[in-house]
Amino acid sequence: MVLPLNRLRALAAVEVALAAVVVLLDLAIPSVVLVVLAAVSLAVRQDRPSSLGFHRLRRPWRTTGVVVVLTVAWTLLEVGLVMPLLEHATGSQQDMSAFADLEGDVGMLVVLLVASWTLAAVVEETAFRGYLLTRVTEVVGTGTVAVVTGVAVSSALFGLIHTEQGLVGVLLSGFDAVYFAVLRLRAGSVWAAVLAHGTSNTIGIVAVFLVGPVTGLW
């Protein structure tokens, strides 16, 4: 049974409010809780994951190459420009204490790489660029304003699940979220964002493994 449009928008509004509460109260692992909410939402609506943006990538090899190159460039931009600006503006650095023991530890490297492609890339992208971005957009309506609002709200909440990394970490995560959202929208698939997220995390984790925590270049 297909729900009327007004009821779908009302339901989406309730879901967005619940998602915000989950993030703001830091309930359990917020991204996992949001994925559970997404599964319930799809069941209630009798929808498929494709309704949240899970479509097969067009020209997958070409898209993969483009996403990887763009993500490397994005990472260099962050380290070379965005991170230093945020550090100077806030007088603080990203808190990387959770990775204090990673340098030179191969076992921890492997564990974190696996986690970065599962719990981080797949789960967080499903939660934020798939589920939350879609639901916020549905609440606002159609058109550019709806898309911009969806990106802004989902990115802000994504940043807030990284409070353990301090203010700079929250802001950087928010910037990353906007980048992931743009890729998801341009490619027409959440899988592009998953690929970018996993690549970005891999670069960061390997860098810390090799040289220790990385801060802005100036």
C-alpha positions as CSV (number, residue, x, y, z in Angstrom):
1,M,0.0,0.0,0.0
2,V,1.5,3.4,-1.1
3,L,1.1,6.2,1.5
4,P,-0.3,9.6,0.3
5,L,2.4,12.2,-0.3
6,N,1.4,14.4,2.7
7,R,1.7,11.4,5.0
8,L,5.0,10.4,3.5
9,R,6.4,13.9,4.2
10,A,5.0,13.8,7.7
11,L,6.6,10.5,8.3
12,A,9.9,11.8,6.9
13,A,9.8,14.7,9.3
14,V,9.3,12.4,12.2
15,E,12.2,10.2,11.0
16,V,14.5,13.3,10.6
17,A,13.6,14.4,14.2
18,L,14.4,10.9,15.5
19,A,17.7,10.9,13.7
20,A,18.7,14.2,15.1
21,V,17.9,13.0,18.6
22,V,20.0,9.9,18.1
23,V,22.9,12.0,17.0
24,L,22.6,14.8,19.5
25,L,22.2,12.3,22.4
26,D,25.0,10.1,21.0
27,L,22.9,7.0,21.4
28,A,25.0,3.8,21.2
29,I,26.7,4.0,17.8
30,P,24.5,6.7,16.1
31,S,25.3,5.6,12.5
32,V,24.3,2.0,13.3
33,V,21.1,3.2,15.0
34,L,20.3,5.3,11.9
35,V,20.8,2.3,9.7
36,V,18.3,0.4,11.8
37,L,15.8,3.3,11.5
38,A,16.4,3.2,7.7
39,A,15.6,-0.5,7.6
40,V,12.3,0.1,9.6
41,S,11.5,3.1,7.3
42,L,11.9,1.0,4.2
43,A,9.7,-1.7,5.6
44,V,7.0,0.7,6.6
45,R,7.1,2.4,3.2
46,Q,7.5,-0.9,1.4
47,D,10.4,0.6,-0.4
48,R,13.7,-0.9,-1.7
49,P,17.2,0.4,-0.8
50,S,17.3,2.0,-4.3
51,S,14.9,4.6,-2.9
52,L,17.8,5.8,-0.7
53,G,20.2,6.1,-3.6
54,F,21.7,2.6,-3.8
55,H,22.0,2.3,-7.5
56,R,24.6,0.5,-9.5
57,L,27.4,2.9,-10.6
58,R,27.3,3.8,-14.2
59,R,30.7,3.0,-15.9
60,P,31.9,1.6,-12.5
61,W,35.6,1.4,-13.4
62,R,35.7,4.9,-14.8
63,T,33.7,6.3,-11.8
64,T,35.9,4.5,-9.3
65,G,39.0,6.0,-10.9
66,V,37.5,9.5,-10.9
67,V,36.3,9.2,-7.3
68,V,39.7,8.0,-6.1
69,V,41.6,10.8,-7.9
70,L,39.2,13.4,-6.6
71,T,39.4,12.1,-3.1
72,V,43.2,12.2,-3.1
73,A,43.0,15.8,-4.3
74,W,40.3,16.6,-1.6
75,T,42.5,15.2,1.1
76,L,45.5,17.3,0.0
77,L,43.3,20.4,-0.1
78,E,42.1,19.7,3.5
79,V,45.6,19.1,4.8
80,G,47.2,21.9,2.9
81,L,44.4,24.6,3.3
82,V,41.3,23.7,5.2
83,M,42.9,22.1,8.3
84,P,45.5,24.9,8.8
85,L,42.8,27.6,8.5
86,L,40.6,25.8,11.0
87,E,43.5,25.3,13.4
88,H,44.5,29.0,13.2
89,A,40.9,30.1,13.6
90,T,40.0,27.9,16.6
91,G,43.4,27.8,18.2
92,S,43.1,24.0,18.5
93,Q,44.0,20.8,16.5
94,Q,42.0,17.8,15.5
95,D,42.1,15.3,18.5
96,M,43.7,12.2,17.1
97,S,44.3,10.5,20.5
98,A,42.2,7.5,19.5
99,F,44.9,6.7,17.0
100,A,47.9,7.3,19.3
101,D,49.0,3.7,19.2
102,L,48.6,3.2,15.4
103,E,52.0,4.3,14.3
104,G,54.0,1.3,13.2
105,D,51.4,-1.2,14.5
106,V,50.5,-3.5,11.6
107,G,47.7,-5.4,13.5
108,M,46.0,-2.2,14.4
109,L,46.4,-0.9,10.9
110,V,44.5,-4.0,9.5
111,V,41.7,-3.7,12.1
112,L,41.2,0.0,11.4
113,L,41.3,-0.5,7.6
114,V,38.6,-3.1,7.8
115,A,36.5,-0.9,10.1
116,S,37.0,2.1,7.9
117,W,35.4,0.3,4.9
118,T,32.6,-1.3,6.9
119,L,31.5,0.6,10.0
120,A,32.7,4.0,8.5
121,A,32.3,3.9,4.8
122,V,29.3,1.5,4.3
123,V,27.3,2.1,7.5
124,E,27.9,5.9,7.8
125,E,27.2,6.5,4.1
126,T,24.0,4.4,4.4
127,A,22.9,6.4,7.4
128,F,23.8,9.9,6.3
129,R,24.1,10.1,2.5
130,G,21.5,7.4,1.9
131,Y,18.9,7.6,4.6
132,L,19.1,11.0,6.2
133,L,19.9,13.0,3.1
134,T,16.9,11.4,1.4
135,R,14.5,12.0,4.2
136,V,15.4,15.6,4.8
137,T,15.0,16.3,1.1
138,E,11.5,14.7,1.2
139,V,10.5,17.0,4.1
140,V,11.5,20.1,2.3
141,G,10.1,19.1,-1.1
142,T,11.7,19.2,-4.5
143,G,14.3,21.4,-6.3
144,T,17.6,23.0,-5.4
145,V,16.5,24.3,-2.0
146,A,15.4,20.8,-0.9
147,V,18.7,19.3,-2.0
148,V,20.8,22.0,-0.4
149,T,18.9,21.6,2.9
150,G,19.3,17.9,2.8
151,V,23.1,18.2,2.3
152,A,23.4,20.9,5.0
153,V,21.4,19.0,7.7
154,S,22.9,15.6,7.0
155,S,26.4,17.0,6.9
156,A,26.0,19.0,10.1
157,L,24.7,15.9,11.9
158,F,27.5,13.8,10.4
159,G,30.0,16.3,11.8
160,L,28.4,16.0,15.3
161,I,29.0,12.2,15.5
162,H,32.8,13.1,15.5
163,T,32.8,15.2,18.7
164,E,35.6,13.0,20.1
165,Q,37.9,14.6,17.6
166,G,37.3,18.1,19.0
167,L,36.0,21.2,17.2
168,V,38.4,20.9,14.3
169,G,37.5,17.3,13.8
170,V,33.8,18.1,13.8
171,L,34.2,20.8,11.2
172,L,36.5,18.7,9.0
173,S,34.0,15.9,9.1
174,G,31.3,18.3,8.1
175,F,33.3,19.4,5.1
176,D,33.9,15.8,4.2
177,A,30.2,15.1,4.5
178,V,29.4,17.9,1.9
179,Y,32.0,16.4,-0.4
180,F,30.6,12.9,0.0
181,A,27.0,14.2,-0.6
182,V,28.1,16.0,-3.8
183,L,29.6,12.8,-5.1
184,R,26.5,10.8,-4.2
185,L,24.3,13.3,-6.0
186,R,26.5,13.7,-9.1
187,A,27.0,9.9,-9.5
188,G,23.4,9.2,-8.7
189,S,24.5,6.5,-6.2
190,V,25.5,6.2,-2.6
191,W,28.2,3.8,-3.7
192,A,30.3,6.7,-5.0
193,A,30.2,8.3,-1.5
194,V,31.1,4.9,0.1
195,L,34.1,4.6,-2.2
196,A,35.2,8.2,-1.4
197,H,34.7,7.7,2.3
198,G,36.7,4.5,2.4
199,T,39.5,6.0,0.3
200,S,39.7,9.1,2.5
201,N,39.8,7.0,5.7
202,T,42.4,4.7,4.1
203,I,44.7,7.7,3.3
204,G,44.4,9.0,6.8
205,I,44.9,5.7,8.5
206,V,48.0,4.8,6.4
207,A,49.4,8.3,7.0
208,V,49.1,7.9,10.8
209,F,50.6,4.4,10.6
210,L,53.6,5.7,8.7
211,V,54.4,9.1,10.4
212,G,52.0,9.5,13.3
213,P,49.1,12.0,13.6
214,V,49.0,14.5,10.8
215,T,48.1,18.2,11.3
216,G,47.8,21.2,9.0
217,L,50.9,21.9,6.8
218,W,51.3,25.5,8.1
